[in-house]
Amino acid sequence: MATLAHWMAIAFYLATTAVAARALARGRQPDNKLLLGLLAAALAAHGISLYYTLLSPAGYRFDLLAILSLVAWTVNLLLWILAANRSLTLLILILAPMGALTELGAVHSWGGVAPREQLSTGIAVHALLSIAAYSLLALATLQALYLYYLNQQLHNHRPGGISRLLPPLQSMESLLFGLIAFGQLLLTASLLTGFLFVDDILGQHLVHKTTLSIVAWVLYSILLWGHWKLGWRGNTAVRWTLTAFATLMLAYFGSKLVLEVILQRG
């Protein structure tokens, strides 16, 4: 089953890429039902393959190639949802082959496997959710920086370069908030599983990390509320995105600094 799903995912991703490339080469919109149908098939097969990849018989995989496959699947799923009512053919052309590439690479374990007897299922799920959330929110931050650059170019009446090839600004903003919403959902699940499955947060010196992660969660929640209720966009959205992500990164790297440098010296 795992091998079949693996090769089917790659085949459907490549078929999706071919349909999108052919349409763009001819200067016309593709058959949206066919394009999204192929992408949905790729996502279904990729999801099955990903299950067997992350939860291998030998244990849990947290290596770079496995996580890249997880992130590619999540981003393509988001793209499939957003493409239902807007034209995102060029983004599909870019991201579908990335799905195939990461799925191809995920068969190789790069970094080893965490044995099941050393890691409970709850902690493994918490770790996977955390990594996926950080990865999606990192992508959202890169997207926010690109939107800031694009806004500056438009403000100065100098649009050009790759921006001419990408979808309209409104579609790119939809992708940004889609990434943030998905990342926020995963971050919420990560925090909940952490409270449920991590024993003795105080004893493991996780207070700094947990507190800052909650602060980041609040900042992302305010940003999403402001976007949906108050119409926040543009540089306002960029500033909130960067602030929230900086807080989230401080939750991890700041905790590492406290644990490995300050407390050690103390």
LUMZAFI-280666 format. One record per residue (C-alpha): x negated, y negated, z negated. Coordinates in Angstrom, 3 decimals. Example, Ala and Ser with C-alpha at 12.3 -4.5 7.8 and 13.67 -1.06 7.14 Angstrom:
BEGIN
<rec><X>-12.300</X><Y>4.500</Y><Z>-7.800</Z></rec>
<rec><X>-13.670</X><Y>1.060</Y><Z>-7.140</Z></rec>
! end
This chain:
BEGIN
<rec><X>0.000</X><Y>0.000</Y><Z>0.000</Z></rec>
<rec><X>-2.755</X><Y>-2.461</Y><Z>-0.940</Z></rec>
<rec><X>-4.724</X><Y>-1.839</Y><Z>2.255</Z></rec>
<rec><X>-1.624</X><Y>-2.084</Y><Z>4.455</Z></rec>
<rec><X>-0.525</X><Y>-5.345</Y><Z>2.796</Z></rec>
<rec><X>-4.048</X><Y>-6.734</Y><Z>3.132</Z></rec>
<rec><X>-4.254</X><Y>-6.236</Y><Z>6.898</Z></rec>
<rec><X>-0.631</X><Y>-7.237</Y><Z>7.484</Z></rec>
<rec><X>-1.241</X><Y>-10.534</Y><Z>5.663</Z></rec>
<rec><X>-4.263</X><Y>-11.291</Y><Z>7.846</Z></rec>
<rec><X>-2.356</X><Y>-10.349</Y><Z>11.030</Z></rec>
<rec><X>0.660</X><Y>-12.521</Y><Z>10.167</Z></rec>
<rec><X>-1.534</X><Y>-15.475</Y><Z>9.165</Z></rec>
<rec><X>-3.355</X><Y>-15.252</Y><Z>12.496</Z></rec>
<rec><X>-0.047</X><Y>-14.959</Y><Z>14.376</Z></rec>
<rec><X>1.193</X><Y>-18.075</Y><Z>12.547</Z></rec>
<rec><X>-2.009</X><Y>-19.883</Y><Z>13.518</Z></rec>
<rec><X>-1.623</X><Y>-18.849</Y><Z>17.157</Z></rec>
<rec><X>1.975</X><Y>-20.116</Y><Z>17.377</Z></rec>
<rec><X>1.044</X><Y>-23.458</Y><Z>15.785</Z></rec>
<rec><X>-2.067</X><Y>-23.870</Y><Z>17.974</Z></rec>
<rec><X>-0.172</X><Y>-23.069</Y><Z>21.160</Z></rec>
<rec><X>2.538</X><Y>-25.622</Y><Z>20.368</Z></rec>
<rec><X>0.064</X><Y>-28.378</Y><Z>19.538</Z></rec>
<rec><X>-1.996</X><Y>-27.621</Y><Z>22.655</Z></rec>
<rec><X>1.137</X><Y>-28.109</Y><Z>24.753</Z></rec>
<rec><X>2.075</X><Y>-31.273</Y><Z>22.909</Z></rec>
<rec><X>5.406</X><Y>-29.968</Y><Z>21.685</Z></rec>
<rec><X>6.996</X><Y>-28.758</Y><Z>18.459</Z></rec>
<rec><X>6.923</X><Y>-24.986</Y><Z>17.897</Z></rec>
<rec><X>9.956</X><Y>-22.794</Y><Z>17.289</Z></rec>
<rec><X>10.290</X><Y>-23.623</Y><Z>13.591</Z></rec>
<rec><X>12.194</X><Y>-20.436</Y><Z>12.750</Z></rec>
<rec><X>9.498</X><Y>-18.296</Y><Z>14.370</Z></rec>
<rec><X>6.669</X><Y>-20.262</Y><Z>12.755</Z></rec>
<rec><X>8.156</X><Y>-20.173</Y><Z>9.248</Z></rec>
<rec><X>9.238</X><Y>-16.554</Y><Z>9.689</Z></rec>
<rec><X>5.670</X><Y>-15.498</Y><Z>10.492</Z></rec>
<rec><X>4.325</X><Y>-17.544</Y><Z>7.583</Z></rec>
<rec><X>6.911</X><Y>-16.009</Y><Z>5.234</Z></rec>
<rec><X>5.829</X><Y>-12.514</Y><Z>6.334</Z></rec>
<rec><X>2.193</X><Y>-13.454</Y><Z>5.747</Z></rec>
<rec><X>3.025</X><Y>-14.770</Y><Z>2.281</Z></rec>
<rec><X>4.975</X><Y>-11.638</Y><Z>1.347</Z></rec>
<rec><X>2.155</X><Y>-9.323</Y><Z>2.433</Z></rec>
<rec><X>-0.462</X><Y>-11.592</Y><Z>0.830</Z></rec>
<rec><X>1.473</X><Y>-11.597</Y><Z>-2.442</Z></rec>
<rec><X>1.539</X><Y>-7.797</Y><Z>-2.562</Z></rec>
<rec><X>-2.162</X><Y>-7.608</Y><Z>-1.715</Z></rec>
<rec><X>-2.949</X><Y>-10.271</Y><Z>-4.294</Z></rec>
<rec><X>-1.235</X><Y>-8.252</Y><Z>-7.016</Z></rec>
<rec><X>-3.555</X><Y>-5.318</Y><Z>-6.369</Z></rec>
<rec><X>-6.555</X><Y>-7.643</Y><Z>-6.051</Z></rec>
<rec><X>-6.121</X><Y>-9.491</Y><Z>-9.341</Z></rec>
<rec><X>-4.957</X><Y>-6.426</Y><Z>-11.283</Z></rec>
<rec><X>-7.389</X><Y>-3.848</Y><Z>-9.983</Z></rec>
<rec><X>-7.556</X><Y>-0.329</Y><Z>-11.497</Z></rec>
<rec><X>-10.890</X><Y>-1.216</Y><Z>-13.103</Z></rec>
<rec><X>-9.556</X><Y>-4.335</Y><Z>-14.813</Z></rec>
<rec><X>-8.768</X><Y>-7.997</Y><Z>-14.172</Z></rec>
<rec><X>-10.549</X><Y>-10.040</Y><Z>-11.539</Z></rec>
<rec><X>-11.384</X><Y>-13.702</Y><Z>-12.175</Z></rec>
<rec><X>-14.174</X><Y>-14.085</Y><Z>-9.612</Z></rec>
<rec><X>-14.322</X><Y>-16.915</Y><Z>-7.079</Z></rec>
<rec><X>-13.101</X><Y>-14.923</Y><Z>-4.062</Z></rec>
<rec><X>-10.055</X><Y>-13.547</Y><Z>-5.887</Z></rec>
<rec><X>-9.113</X><Y>-16.992</Y><Z>-7.230</Z></rec>
<rec><X>-9.569</X><Y>-18.617</Y><Z>-3.802</Z></rec>
<rec><X>-7.125</X><Y>-16.057</Y><Z>-2.412</Z></rec>
<rec><X>-4.639</X><Y>-16.905</Y><Z>-5.181</Z></rec>
<rec><X>-4.951</X><Y>-20.642</Y><Z>-4.521</Z></rec>
<rec><X>-4.603</X><Y>-20.186</Y><Z>-0.743</Z></rec>
<rec><X>-1.446</X><Y>-18.132</Y><Z>-1.268</Z></rec>
<rec><X>0.048</X><Y>-20.769</Y><Z>-3.576</Z></rec>
<rec><X>-0.766</X><Y>-23.674</Y><Z>-1.244</Z></rec>
<rec><X>0.649</X><Y>-21.845</Y><Z>1.786</Z></rec>
<rec><X>3.794</X><Y>-21.040</Y><Z>-0.205</Z></rec>
<rec><X>4.172</X><Y>-24.745</Y><Z>-1.015</Z></rec>
<rec><X>3.581</X><Y>-25.615</Y><Z>2.636</Z></rec>
<rec><X>6.249</X><Y>-23.115</Y><Z>3.721</Z></rec>
<rec><X>8.765</X><Y>-24.760</Y><Z>1.366</Z></rec>
<rec><X>7.934</X><Y>-28.300</Y><Z>2.508</Z></rec>
<rec><X>7.966</X><Y>-27.362</Y><Z>6.222</Z></rec>
<rec><X>11.630</X><Y>-26.333</Y><Z>6.030</Z></rec>
<rec><X>12.793</X><Y>-29.919</Y><Z>6.630</Z></rec>
<rec><X>9.754</X><Y>-31.692</Y><Z>8.114</Z></rec>
<rec><X>7.144</X><Y>-31.092</Y><Z>10.788</Z></rec>
<rec><X>3.888</X><Y>-29.903</Y><Z>9.229</Z></rec>
<rec><X>2.567</X><Y>-27.890</Y><Z>12.172</Z></rec>
<rec><X>-0.953</X><Y>-29.319</Y><Z>11.965</Z></rec>
<rec><X>-1.253</X><Y>-28.544</Y><Z>8.254</Z></rec>
<rec><X>-0.007</X><Y>-25.016</Y><Z>8.927</Z></rec>
<rec><X>-2.650</X><Y>-24.715</Y><Z>11.643</Z></rec>
<rec><X>-5.289</X><Y>-25.686</Y><Z>9.065</Z></rec>
<rec><X>-4.065</X><Y>-23.709</Y><Z>6.053</Z></rec>
<rec><X>-2.788</X><Y>-20.470</Y><Z>7.627</Z></rec>
<rec><X>-6.258</X><Y>-19.379</Y><Z>8.823</Z></rec>
<rec><X>-7.608</X><Y>-20.318</Y><Z>5.390</Z></rec>
<rec><X>-5.101</X><Y>-17.838</Y><Z>3.963</Z></rec>
<rec><X>-6.412</X><Y>-15.160</Y><Z>6.324</Z></rec>
<rec><X>-10.021</X><Y>-16.014</Y><Z>5.490</Z></rec>
<rec><X>-9.541</X><Y>-15.903</Y><Z>1.718</Z></rec>
<rec><X>-7.554</X><Y>-12.678</Y><Z>2.011</Z></rec>
<rec><X>-10.395</X><Y>-11.173</Y><Z>4.030</Z></rec>
<rec><X>-12.936</X><Y>-12.275</Y><Z>1.428</Z></rec>
<rec><X>-10.888</X><Y>-11.100</Y><Z>-1.562</Z></rec>
<rec><X>-11.702</X><Y>-7.427</Y><Z>-0.860</Z></rec>
<rec><X>-15.213</X><Y>-8.143</Y><Z>-2.136</Z></rec>
<rec><X>-15.643</X><Y>-8.595</Y><Z>-5.868</Z></rec>
<rec><X>-17.956</X><Y>-11.520</Y><Z>-6.557</Z></rec>
<rec><X>-18.606</X><Y>-11.698</Y><Z>-10.251</Z></rec>
<rec><X>-17.365</X><Y>-8.392</Y><Z>-11.577</Z></rec>
<rec><X>-14.201</X><Y>-7.235</Y><Z>-13.292</Z></rec>
<rec><X>-13.015</X><Y>-7.779</Y><Z>-16.863</Z></rec>
<rec><X>-12.213</X><Y>-4.272</Y><Z>-18.231</Z></rec>
<rec><X>-8.639</X><Y>-3.792</Y><Z>-19.414</Z></rec>
<rec><X>-9.729</X><Y>-2.486</Y><Z>-22.798</Z></rec>
<rec><X>-11.604</X><Y>-5.746</Y><Z>-23.472</Z></rec>
<rec><X>-8.815</X><Y>-8.082</Y><Z>-22.423</Z></rec>
<rec><X>-5.115</X><Y>-7.871</Y><Z>-23.193</Z></rec>
<rec><X>-2.561</X><Y>-8.329</Y><Z>-20.427</Z></rec>
<rec><X>-1.258</X><Y>-11.512</Y><Z>-22.049</Z></rec>
<rec><X>-4.705</X><Y>-13.127</Y><Z>-22.198</Z></rec>
<rec><X>-5.405</X><Y>-12.064</Y><Z>-18.591</Z></rec>
<rec><X>-2.150</X><Y>-13.662</Y><Z>-17.400</Z></rec>
<rec><X>-2.958</X><Y>-16.806</Y><Z>-19.399</Z></rec>
<rec><X>-6.407</X><Y>-17.027</Y><Z>-17.786</Z></rec>
<rec><X>-5.058</X><Y>-16.523</Y><Z>-14.258</Z></rec>
<rec><X>-2.360</X><Y>-19.143</Y><Z>-14.774</Z></rec>
<rec><X>-4.898</X><Y>-21.616</Y><Z>-16.154</Z></rec>
<rec><X>-7.304</X><Y>-21.146</Y><Z>-13.256</Z></rec>
<rec><X>-4.509</X><Y>-21.409</Y><Z>-10.687</Z></rec>
<rec><X>-3.138</X><Y>-24.565</Y><Z>-12.339</Z></rec>
<rec><X>-6.542</X><Y>-26.262</Y><Z>-12.483</Z></rec>
<rec><X>-7.217</X><Y>-25.325</Y><Z>-8.839</Z></rec>
<rec><X>-3.899</X><Y>-26.693</Y><Z>-7.552</Z></rec>
<rec><X>-4.213</X><Y>-29.884</Y><Z>-9.554</Z></rec>
<rec><X>-7.779</X><Y>-30.301</Y><Z>-8.275</Z></rec>
<rec><X>-6.423</X><Y>-30.031</Y><Z>-4.715</Z></rec>
<rec><X>-3.755</X><Y>-32.594</Y><Z>-5.622</Z></rec>
<rec><X>-6.505</X><Y>-34.941</Y><Z>-6.838</Z></rec>
<rec><X>-8.382</X><Y>-34.608</Y><Z>-3.540</Z></rec>
<rec><X>-5.116</X><Y>-35.265</Y><Z>-1.722</Z></rec>
<rec><X>-4.553</X><Y>-38.370</Y><Z>-3.877</Z></rec>
<rec><X>-8.018</X><Y>-39.673</Y><Z>-3.010</Z></rec>
<rec><X>-7.323</X><Y>-39.146</Y><Z>0.688</Z></rec>
<rec><X>-4.002</X><Y>-40.995</Y><Z>0.383</Z></rec>
<rec><X>-5.795</X><Y>-43.877</Y><Z>-1.347</Z></rec>
<rec><X>-8.267</X><Y>-44.037</Y><Z>1.543</Z></rec>
<rec><X>-5.433</X><Y>-43.870</Y><Z>4.087</Z></rec>
<rec><X>-3.483</X><Y>-46.609</Y><Z>2.281</Z></rec>
<rec><X>-6.571</X><Y>-48.825</Y><Z>2.343</Z></rec>
<rec><X>-7.029</X><Y>-48.196</Y><Z>6.059</Z></rec>
<rec><X>-3.394</X><Y>-49.040</Y><Z>6.784</Z></rec>
<rec><X>-3.540</X><Y>-52.111</Y><Z>4.560</Z></rec>
<rec><X>-6.549</X><Y>-53.370</Y><Z>6.525</Z></rec>
<rec><X>-4.892</X><Y>-52.401</Y><Z>9.828</Z></rec>
<rec><X>-7.671</X><Y>-49.944</Y><Z>10.628</Z></rec>
<rec><X>-6.099</X><Y>-46.480</Y><Z>10.823</Z></rec>
<rec><X>-8.306</X><Y>-44.040</Y><Z>12.645</Z></rec>
<rec><X>-10.384</X><Y>-40.894</Y><Z>12.525</Z></rec>
<rec><X>-8.724</X><Y>-37.776</Y><Z>11.229</Z></rec>
<rec><X>-5.742</X><Y>-39.774</Y><Z>9.915</Z></rec>
<rec><X>-4.459</X><Y>-40.055</Y><Z>13.486</Z></rec>
<rec><X>-4.215</X><Y>-36.282</Y><Z>13.720</Z></rec>
<rec><X>-2.487</X><Y>-35.633</Y><Z>10.398</Z></rec>
<rec><X>1.269</X><Y>-35.843</Y><Z>9.649</Z></rec>
<rec><X>2.874</X><Y>-39.173</Y><Z>8.629</Z></rec>
<rec><X>1.995</X><Y>-40.736</Y><Z>5.289</Z></rec>
<rec><X>5.389</X><Y>-39.755</Y><Z>3.840</Z></rec>
<rec><X>4.753</X><Y>-36.067</Y><Z>4.610</Z></rec>
<rec><X>1.289</X><Y>-36.257</Y><Z>3.073</Z></rec>
<rec><X>2.788</X><Y>-37.819</Y><Z>-0.065</Z></rec>
<rec><X>5.351</X><Y>-35.010</Y><Z>-0.175</Z></rec>
<rec><X>2.470</X><Y>-32.540</Y><Z>-0.094</Z></rec>
<rec><X>0.762</X><Y>-34.418</Y><Z>-2.939</Z></rec>
<rec><X>3.790</X><Y>-34.299</Y><Z>-5.222</Z></rec>
<rec><X>4.500</X><Y>-30.717</Y><Z>-4.206</Z></rec>
<rec><X>0.985</X><Y>-29.752</Y><Z>-5.303</Z></rec>
<rec><X>1.413</X><Y>-31.648</Y><Z>-8.567</Z></rec>
<rec><X>4.827</X><Y>-30.072</Y><Z>-9.244</Z></rec>
<rec><X>3.520</X><Y>-26.555</Y><Z>-8.564</Z></rec>
<rec><X>0.397</X><Y>-27.240</Y><Z>-10.611</Z></rec>
<rec><X>2.495</X><Y>-28.636</Y><Z>-13.458</Z></rec>
<rec><X>4.675</X><Y>-25.516</Y><Z>-13.401</Z></rec>
<rec><X>1.608</X><Y>-23.296</Y><Z>-13.658</Z></rec>
<rec><X>0.100</X><Y>-25.523</Y><Z>-16.356</Z></rec>
<rec><X>3.330</X><Y>-25.222</Y><Z>-18.350</Z></rec>
<rec><X>3.217</X><Y>-21.439</Y><Z>-18.048</Z></rec>
<rec><X>-0.466</X><Y>-21.483</Y><Z>-19.006</Z></rec>
<rec><X>0.212</X><Y>-23.486</Y><Z>-22.176</Z></rec>
<rec><X>3.138</X><Y>-21.258</Y><Z>-23.159</Z></rec>
<rec><X>1.185</X><Y>-18.035</Y><Z>-22.655</Z></rec>
<rec><X>-1.704</X><Y>-19.569</Y><Z>-24.571</Z></rec>
<rec><X>0.530</X><Y>-20.245</Y><Z>-27.585</Z></rec>
<rec><X>2.017</X><Y>-16.748</Y><Z>-27.302</Z></rec>
<rec><X>-1.080</X><Y>-14.633</Y><Z>-26.763</Z></rec>
<rec><X>-4.130</X><Y>-16.523</Y><Z>-28.064</Z></rec>
<rec><X>-4.743</X><Y>-15.577</Y><Z>-31.680</Z></rec>
<rec><X>-6.038</X><Y>-18.098</Y><Z>-34.205</Z></rec>
<rec><X>-6.463</X><Y>-21.226</Y><Z>-32.077</Z></rec>
<rec><X>-8.113</X><Y>-23.019</Y><Z>-35.007</Z></rec>
<rec><X>-10.545</X><Y>-20.174</Y><Z>-35.624</Z></rec>
<rec><X>-11.566</X><Y>-20.060</Y><Z>-31.958</Z></rec>
<rec><X>-12.207</X><Y>-23.839</Y><Z>-31.842</Z></rec>
<rec><X>-9.526</X><Y>-24.363</Y><Z>-29.176</Z></rec>
<rec><X>-7.829</X><Y>-27.381</Y><Z>-30.767</Z></rec>
<rec><X>-9.650</X><Y>-29.911</Y><Z>-28.538</Z></rec>
<rec><X>-8.841</X><Y>-27.989</Y><Z>-25.377</Z></rec>
<rec><X>-5.207</X><Y>-27.408</Y><Z>-26.324</Z></rec>
<rec><X>-4.598</X><Y>-31.016</Y><Z>-27.398</Z></rec>
<rec><X>-6.110</X><Y>-32.520</Y><Z>-24.240</Z></rec>
<rec><X>-4.256</X><Y>-30.023</Y><Z>-22.046</Z></rec>
<rec><X>-0.984</X><Y>-31.097</Y><Z>-23.638</Z></rec>
<rec><X>-1.894</X><Y>-34.765</Y><Z>-23.070</Z></rec>
<rec><X>-2.586</X><Y>-33.968</Y><Z>-19.392</Z></rec>
<rec><X>0.743</X><Y>-32.125</Y><Z>-19.182</Z></rec>
<rec><X>2.527</X><Y>-35.223</Y><Z>-20.564</Z></rec>
<rec><X>0.749</X><Y>-37.485</Y><Z>-18.051</Z></rec>
<rec><X>1.722</X><Y>-35.256</Y><Z>-15.118</Z></rec>
<rec><X>5.297</X><Y>-35.136</Y><Z>-16.421</Z></rec>
<rec><X>5.465</X><Y>-38.940</Y><Z>-16.578</Z></rec>
<rec><X>4.052</X><Y>-39.154</Y><Z>-13.045</Z></rec>
<rec><X>6.636</X><Y>-36.728</Y><Z>-11.640</Z></rec>
<rec><X>9.452</X><Y>-38.488</Y><Z>-13.500</Z></rec>
<rec><X>8.244</X><Y>-41.860</Y><Z>-12.244</Z></rec>
<rec><X>8.103</X><Y>-40.586</Y><Z>-8.672</Z></rec>
<rec><X>11.559</X><Y>-39.002</Y><Z>-8.670</Z></rec>
<rec><X>13.355</X><Y>-41.611</Y><Z>-10.791</Z></rec>
<rec><X>11.471</X><Y>-44.859</Y><Z>-10.129</Z></rec>
<rec><X>10.006</X><Y>-44.173</Y><Z>-6.694</Z></rec>
<rec><X>6.353</X><Y>-44.321</Y><Z>-7.748</Z></rec>
<rec><X>4.025</X><Y>-43.775</Y><Z>-4.805</Z></rec>
<rec><X>0.883</X><Y>-45.180</Y><Z>-3.219</Z></rec>
<rec><X>-1.862</X><Y>-46.441</Y><Z>-5.512</Z></rec>
<rec><X>0.335</X><Y>-46.094</Y><Z>-8.606</Z></rec>
<rec><X>0.652</X><Y>-42.360</Y><Z>-7.973</Z></rec>
<rec><X>-3.077</X><Y>-42.125</Y><Z>-7.239</Z></rec>
<rec><X>-4.021</X><Y>-43.778</Y><Z>-10.548</Z></rec>
<rec><X>-1.752</X><Y>-41.511</Y><Z>-12.583</Z></rec>
<rec><X>-3.013</X><Y>-38.442</Y><Z>-10.726</Z></rec>
<rec><X>-6.660</X><Y>-39.300</Y><Z>-11.356</Z></rec>
<rec><X>-6.029</X><Y>-40.111</Y><Z>-15.036</Z></rec>
<rec><X>-4.124</X><Y>-36.888</Y><Z>-15.642</Z></rec>
<rec><X>-6.730</X><Y>-34.753</Y><Z>-13.878</Z></rec>
<rec><X>-9.594</X><Y>-36.448</Y><Z>-15.721</Z></rec>
<rec><X>-7.836</X><Y>-35.587</Y><Z>-18.994</Z></rec>
<rec><X>-7.330</X><Y>-31.993</Y><Z>-17.863</Z></rec>
<rec><X>-10.984</X><Y>-31.622</Y><Z>-16.909</Z></rec>
<rec><X>-11.997</X><Y>-33.160</Y><Z>-20.226</Z></rec>
<rec><X>-9.905</X><Y>-30.455</Y><Z>-21.896</Z></rec>
<rec><X>-12.253</X><Y>-27.848</Y><Z>-20.443</Z></rec>
<rec><X>-15.617</X><Y>-29.579</Y><Z>-20.140</Z></rec>
<rec><X>-15.097</X><Y>-31.646</Y><Z>-23.274</Z></rec>
<rec><X>-14.354</X><Y>-28.475</Y><Z>-25.226</Z></rec>
<rec><X>-17.480</X><Y>-26.860</Y><Z>-23.801</Z></rec>
<rec><X>-19.479</X><Y>-29.928</Y><Z>-24.866</Z></rec>
<rec><X>-18.076</X><Y>-29.854</Y><Z>-28.397</Z></rec>
<rec><X>-18.569</X><Y>-26.101</Y><Z>-28.820</Z></rec>
<rec><X>-21.926</X><Y>-25.655</Y><Z>-27.125</Z></rec>
<rec><X>-23.713</X><Y>-28.934</Y><Z>-27.866</Z></rec>
<rec><X>-22.257</X><Y>-30.973</Y><Z>-30.716</Z></rec>
<rec><X>-21.235</X><Y>-28.115</Y><Z>-33.032</Z></rec>
<rec><X>-24.385</X><Y>-26.151</Y><Z>-32.257</Z></rec>
<rec><X>-26.568</X><Y>-29.089</Y><Z>-33.216</Z></rec>
<rec><X>-24.404</X><Y>-29.738</Y><Z>-36.234</Z></rec>
! end
